[in-house]
Amino acid sequence: MPRSSGSFELEELLEEWEEEDRELRELRKRRVDREYVASLPSRLREAVELYVEQGNLRLACELSGLPLDEFVEVLRRAGVWTG
């Protein structure tokens, strides 16, 4: 059964997003200051590592227990904030 053009376009779009996610994850991994992240308290370190791996700001911030502006500052110091 042939796929509809809408289905094909959706699959292409999803593939593009997945590729963008991979590229951004690799960028975050290359830029991260591992020494700084290792010096953080465990909860905050885990939150930064989650952000680096998944790019999920909301979840990582929630895990950190910090207000958003403070968590973003930690990400900046860690070298991974691209926003």
Secondary structure, DSSP 8 states (H G I E B T S, - for coil): ----HHHHHHHHHHHHHHHHHHHHHHHHHHH--HHHHHTS-HHHHHHHHHHHHH--HHHHHHHHTS-HHHHHHHHHHHT----
